[in-house]
Amino acid sequence: MALGQVARNPAQGAALSEPPAGADIRLDDLRKTHTDRAGAHTVLNGVSLEVPAGQILALLGPSGCGKTALLRCIAGLDAPDAGSIQMDDRVLWSAEPRTFVPADRRGLGLVTCPPQLWPRKTVLENAAFALRVQRLPKSEANARARQALALVGLERSADQPAGSLDAESQWFVALAQVLASAPRLVLLDDPLADLFHESRTAPRRRLRHCLKTAGATVILATRSRSDALAQSDAMAFMHGGRILEAGTPESLYFSAAHPMVASYLGHANLFEATVRGVEHDFLLARTPLGTLHCQLRDLPEGTPGTLSIQPEFIRVSRPDSGPGFNMIEGRVQALEFAGEFYDAEIRVNDQVVRTRAAPNLRLALEDAVEIWLDPGRCRFLDA
């Protein structure tokens, strides 16, 4: 199956106005090794996931973590070395017993970035292409393609050459091509990545609306924390071919248990820490910043770990703001104006604390300040 095309849907006669329910997806212990001139590299290392029907799952992680490799295995473009892939009660791939459903019979659609379009063909011809490949009558294919274009907001562009549209519109043409075939599973590889970060807010909302209206189960892979948070119902953070942590966007942003997830997703400050005891219903942690109060955990004294706190939960003030625990003196090392706040780096001893400072503080480099780390947001993570 060519990238950007749609696999044949077993219920290809269904109207887009009555989309099929999304499929339950289950991945069990997927493993894959890629071999090149440099040798063998593990790209998937025991990936297991369950995605309920109709849910949007974001695979988040840095380049090379295995996101695209996982999508390609689910799509049927590559075969894993071990494990299984299941859609509802239907096994799409399994090592034992050996099972392989071809890509064009899996009932799913894949959209890549940049999208694979024919720039000289019209928007309608592109949207109807997969249906015509499936040998649907031209009138039916065009009718369903027009429905899909209406869903993505491009019905008025149907007769324009696809190459005349901007990058955002071209990507949504590719999405319409997928949705026209009413797949039960939609795979999106780095959606909207060609757009500038500042211009992605409206397209993200538009994309989520289209996907939820279509009703399919969705797995999208992205490096963008903002895209993942804004569009998903659930997230799985990948690194080194493995899933480090999975949960809702809110739970991972505010309560990630793994330091790498906390840092990548919430830009959290991370400091080596050791449990010192308990005081006032808070866990006391010895850190390079000093002894800090953080969320209570049942851990014995001396337990090593990592203290995590996000920049937005650190308050910056002028010196002598008053007594209180988790109040630390420091100096401004860096300032970057972001409009409603300053991205600030505060030097404490030999450590750097990233935080956000109110613009009315009128800070300057090397100013002495105090920072207050909200004890209810300081979290002691396992080492």
C-alpha positions in Angstrom: 0.0 0.0 0.0 1.5 3.3 -1.0 1.9 5.9 1.7 -1.1 8.2 1.9 -3.4 5.7 0.3 -6.2 3.9 2.0 -6.6 0.2 2.6 -9.7 -1.4 1.3 -12.5 -1.3 3.9 -14.4 -4.5 4.1 -17.6 -2.4 4.3 -16.7 -0.2 1.4 -20.3 0.5 0.5 -21.0 2.3 3.8 -21.7 6.0 3.5 -19.4 8.5 5.2 -22.4 10.0 6.8 -22.8 6.8 8.8 -19.2 5.9 9.6 -18.4 2.5 11.0 -17.4 2.3 14.7 -13.7 2.5 15.4 -12.0 -0.8 16.1 -10.4 -2.0 19.3 -6.6 -2.3 18.7 -4.3 -4.5 20.6 -0.6 -4.8 20.3 1.2 -7.6 22.2 5.0 -7.7 22.7 5.9 -6.3 19.3 9.6 -6.6 18.5 11.5 -5.6 15.4 15.2 -5.4 14.5 16.5 -3.4 11.5 19.8 -4.4 10.0 22.0 -2.0 7.8 25.7 -1.6 7.1 26.3 -0.5 10.6 24.8 -3.7 12.0 21.5 -4.7 13.7 19.4 -2.1 15.6 16.4 -2.8 17.8 13.6 -0.5 16.6 10.7 -2.1 18.6 11.5 -3.7 21.9 8.4 -5.4 23.4 5.7 -2.8 22.6 2.3 -3.7 24.1 -0.7 -1.3 23.8 -4.5 -1.4 23.9 -6.5 1.4 22.1 -10.2 1.3 22.7 -12.5 1.9 19.8 -13.0 5.5 18.8 -10.1 6.7 20.9 -7.3 9.0 19.6 -3.9 7.7 20.9 -0.8 9.8 20.5 2.6 8.2 20.2 5.0 10.8 21.5 8.8 10.8 21.6 12.0 12.0 20.0 13.2 11.1 16.5 14.3 7.5 16.2 12.3 6.3 19.2 10.3 3.8 17.1 7.1 5.7 16.4 7.1 5.4 12.6 8.4 1.8 12.8 5.4 1.0 14.9 2.9 2.7 12.5 4.4 0.8 9.6 4.0 -2.5 11.3 0.4 -1.8 12.2 -0.3 -0.6 8.6 1.2 -3.8 7.2 4.0 -2.0 5.3 6.6 -3.8 7.5 6.4 -7.1 9.5 7.6 -7.3 13.1 9.9 -10.1 14.2 7.7 -11.2 17.1 4.4 -10.4 18.9 0.9 -9.8 17.5 -1.4 -7.1 16.1 -5.1 -7.5 16.6 -8.1 -5.4 15.4 -11.2 -6.4 17.4 -11.2 -10.2 17.2 -9.2 -10.3 13.9 -5.5 -11.0 14.0 -3.6 -8.9 11.5 -0.2 -10.2 12.3 1.2 -12.9 14.5 4.5 -14.7 14.9 2.8 -17.8 16.3 0.8 -19.1 14.6 2.2 -17.2 11.6 -0.5 -14.8 10.3 -0.2 -11.9 8.0 -3.1 -9.9 6.6 -1.9 -7.8 3.6 -1.9 -4.0 4.0 -4.8 -3.5 1.5 -7.1 -5.8 3.5 -6.6 -4.3 7.0 -9.4 -1.7 6.7 -7.2 1.2 7.8 -5.8 4.4 6.4 -2.4 6.1 6.7 -1.6 9.8 6.2 2.1 10.9 6.1 3.7 14.3 6.3 4.3 15.6 3.7 1.1 14.1 2.2 1.3 12.0 -1.0 -0.8 13.8 -3.6 -1.0 14.3 -7.3 -0.5 18.1 -7.6 -1.9 18.4 -11.1 -5.1 16.4 -10.3 -8.0 18.2 -8.7 -8.7 18.1 -5.0 -11.7 15.9 -5.8 -9.7 13.5 -8.0 -7.2 13.1 -5.2 -9.9 12.6 -2.5 -11.6 9.9 -4.7 -8.4 8.2 -5.8 -8.4 5.3 -3.3 -12.1 4.6 -4.0 -11.5 4.5 -7.7 -8.6 2.0 -7.1 -11.2 -0.1 -5.3 -13.3 0.0 -8.5 -16.2 1.9 -7.1 -18.3 3.6 -9.8 -17.1 7.1 -10.5 -20.4 8.7 -9.3 -20.3 6.9 -6.0 -16.6 7.6 -5.5 -17.0 11.3 -6.2 -20.1 11.5 -3.9 -18.2 10.0 -1.0 -15.1 12.1 -1.7 -17.2 15.2 -1.7 -18.6 14.2 1.7 -15.1 13.7 3.0 -14.0 17.1 1.6 -17.0 18.7 3.3 -15.9 17.2 6.6 -12.4 18.6 6.4 -13.7 22.0 5.1 -12.5 21.8 1.5 -15.7 21.2 -0.5 -15.3 24.6 -2.2 -11.8 23.7 -3.4 -12.9 20.4 -5.1 -12.2 21.6 -8.6 -8.8 23.3 -7.9 -5.5 21.5 -8.6 -4.2 20.1 -5.4 -0.8 21.6 -5.9 -2.3 25.1 -5.8 -3.4 24.8 -2.2 -1.3 25.7 0.8 0.5 23.1 2.9 -2.3 22.9 5.5 -5.0 22.4 2.9 -3.0 19.8 1.1 -2.6 17.8 4.3 -6.4 17.9 4.8 -6.9 16.7 1.2 -4.8 13.6 2.1 -7.0 13.1 5.2 -10.1 13.4 3.1 -8.7 10.7 0.8 -8.4 8.4 3.8 -11.8 9.3 5.4 -13.6 8.8 2.1 -13.0 5.0 2.5 -14.5 5.0 6.0 -11.6 3.1 7.7 -12.0 1.8 11.2 -8.4 2.7 12.0 -6.6 5.9 10.9 -2.8 6.2 11.3 -1.2 9.6 11.2 2.6 10.0 10.9 3.7 13.4 12.2 0.5 15.2 11.2 0.8 19.0 10.4 4.6 18.8 11.0 5.2 21.0 7.9 3.3 23.9 9.6 5.0 26.5 11.8 4.4 25.7 15.5 2.7 29.1 16.0 0.2 28.5 13.3 -0.9 25.0 14.4 -3.5 25.8 17.0 -6.5 26.1 14.6 -5.4 23.1 12.4 -5.1 20.9 15.5 -8.6 21.7 16.6 -9.9 21.2 13.1 -8.1 17.8 12.9 -9.5 16.6 16.2 -13.0 17.6 15.1 -12.7 15.7 11.8 -11.3 12.6 13.5 -14.0 12.5 16.2 -16.7 13.1 13.6 -15.4 10.3 11.5 -15.6 7.9 14.4 -12.5 5.9 13.6 -9.9 4.8 16.1 -6.8 6.9 15.6 -3.1 6.4 16.3 -0.9 9.4 15.6 2.8 9.7 15.9 4.4 13.0 16.7 7.5 14.7 18.2 5.4 17.7 19.3 4.3 17.7 22.9 1.7 20.4 22.1 0.2 18.4 19.2 0.0 15.3 21.4 -1.6 17.1 24.4 -4.1 19.0 22.2 -5.4 16.2 20.1 -5.3 12.9 22.0 -7.5 11.1 24.4 -4.5 9.0 25.5 -0.8 9.1 25.1 2.1 6.7 25.1 5.7 8.0 25.4 8.3 6.0 23.4 12.0 5.9 23.8 14.5 3.4 22.4 11.8 1.3 20.8 9.9 0.9 24.1 6.9 2.6 25.8 8.2 4.2 28.9 4.8 5.4 30.2 1.2 5.6 29.0 -1.9 7.4 30.3 -4.2 10.4 29.7 -2.6 13.7 28.5 -3.5 15.2 31.9 -2.0 12.4 34.0 1.2 12.3 32.0 1.7 16.1 32.1 1.0 16.5 35.8 2.0 13.1 37.2 4.5 11.4 34.9 6.4 8.8 36.9 9.4 8.6 34.6 11.9 11.5 34.7 12.4 11.5 30.9 8.6 11.7 30.3 8.3 14.5 32.9 11.1 16.5 31.2 10.0 16.0 27.6 6.3 16.5 28.2 6.2 19.1 31.0 9.7 20.7 30.5 10.1 19.7 34.2 13.1 20.7 36.3 14.9 17.5 37.5 17.3 17.3 40.4 18.9 14.3 42.1 17.3 13.8 45.5 17.3 11.6 48.6 14.5 11.1 51.0 15.3 12.8 54.3 12.0 12.2 56.2 8.5 13.5 56.6 7.3 16.9 57.9 3.9 18.5 57.9 2.4 15.8 55.7 5.1 16.4 53.0 8.1 14.3 52.0 11.4 16.0 52.8 13.9 15.6 50.0 17.6 16.6 50.1 18.5 18.2 46.8 21.3 20.4 45.4 18.9 23.3 45.9 18.6 22.4 49.6 16.0 20.4 51.5 12.6 20.7 49.9 9.1 19.7 50.8 7.3 17.7 48.1 4.3 15.4 47.6 4.1 12.7 50.3 5.2 9.2 49.4 5.7 6.2 51.6 9.5 5.8 51.2 12.2 5.1 53.7 14.8 7.6 54.6 17.8 7.5 52.3 15.9 6.4 49.2 17.5 7.9 46.1 15.4 9.4 43.4 14.7 12.5 41.3 12.8 15.7 42.3 10.6 17.0 39.5 8.8 20.3 39.3 7.5 22.1 36.2 8.4 25.8 35.5 4.8 27.0 35.9 4.7 25.9 39.5 7.8 27.9 40.6 7.0 31.5 41.7 9.7 34.2 41.2 9.7 37.3 43.5 12.1 40.0 44.7 14.2 39.1 47.8 12.8 39.3 51.3 9.3 38.3 50.3 8.8 36.6 53.7 9.5 33.3 55.4 8.3 29.9 54.1 9.6 26.5 53.2 10.7 25.8 49.6 11.8 29.4 49.4 15.3 29.7 47.8 17.6 32.6 46.9 19.1 32.8 43.4 20.2 35.0 40.6 18.7 35.6 37.1 20.9 33.8 34.6 18.7 34.1 31.4 15.5 35.8 30.4 13.4 35.4 27.3 10.3 37.5 26.8 7.3 35.4 25.8 4.5 38.0 26.1 2.5 37.1 29.1 5.6 35.9 31.0 9.3 35.6 30.9 11.0 32.3 30.4 13.6 32.6 33.1 16.6 30.6 34.3 17.5 31.1 37.9 21.0 30.1 39.1 21.0 28.5 42.5 24.4 27.4 43.7 25.6 25.4 40.7 22.1 24.5 39.5 19.8 26.1 37.0 16.1 26.3 37.7 13.8 27.0 34.7 10.7 29.0 35.6 8.2 31.6 34.4 8.4 35.1 35.8 5.7 37.8 35.7 6.6 40.6 33.3 5.8 43.3 35.9 8.8 42.2 38.0 11.0 44.0 35.5 13.9 41.6 36.0 17.4 42.0 34.5 20.3 39.6 34.3 22.1 38.9 37.5 19.2 40.3 39.6 18.9 38.7 43.0 15.5 36.9 43.4 13.7 34.4 45.5 11.9 31.4 44.0 9.2 29.4 45.7 8.7 25.8 44.6 5.1 24.8 45.2 5.4 21.8 47.6 2.1 20.4 46.3 3.7 20.2 42.8 7.2 19.0 43.8 7.3 15.3 43.1 9.8 12.7 44.2 10.3 10.2 41.3 12.0 6.9 41.5 15.6 6.8 40.5 
